[in-house]
């Protein structure tokens, strides 16, 4: 990642890169406050784009497509929320195969299922029913086949911005 964009990722140490313009003092201030000056922010090098009408997820590095997979999205009365979100957590090893081997928690919330466990947060996760993908099969989450979510887990770190359309 270029410049200071690594500051927003928890529990990581920024790598020193040629051309970096962020001083140590500014990095310390950003860590303490949780804010980064607008002038230091840069376009994230990895950008997932989830297109629910096409039932497709694509991950770009800069402007090159590096990952693409079919998805399951929200049904008519339980739509997947659209907007700009970010990956706030990643969980592995569920006791329930429904969520698959990996789940990404987004900061997106369902406008319909407000009483859902955990407050109605929407995520990207695997499935125990891969034959239903692609399709309108969820209560708002993005479902992927387990092999696809495992590939995505190697490519998408915490803090990654996610666009859902």
C-alpha positions, 0 to 999 in steps of 0.5 A: 500500500502506498503512503500512509494507507496502512495506518488504518489497518489494525495490528500492522506495522507500516512498511517503508516504501520508496516515495512514501510521503508520510512522516513518522510524526504524522503516522503516530498522530494518525494512530492516536486519533484514528484520522488521517489528513485528507492530503495523505489519503490515497486510492486503495490499491485493492478495491472489491466491487460487488455488483448485486444485479449481475451477481458478481464480485470482482477485486481490482488491484489498482485497475487490474482485475485480480479476482472474480466470482459469482455471488449469492445476494439478498432476496427481494424483501431482504436486500443487500445494502448498497454503498461504500463500506469497509471490512471491519473483521475477519473470522475463521473456524465457525462451528456452523458450516452455513457461513463457510470457512471464512467470513468478512464482517462489513460495517454495512447494516441491513435496513430490514433485519434490525433485530438480527443477531449482532445488530444486523451487520452484513458480511461476505461469507462462504456457504454450505449450499454452493449449488445456489450460487449465483442467485438471490439466496440470502437475507442481505449478506454476500455468499460465495462458494467456499473455494472463492471465499478462501481465495478472497481471504488471501487477497483482502485484508482488514480495512479494505474498502468495499463497494456494493452496487 
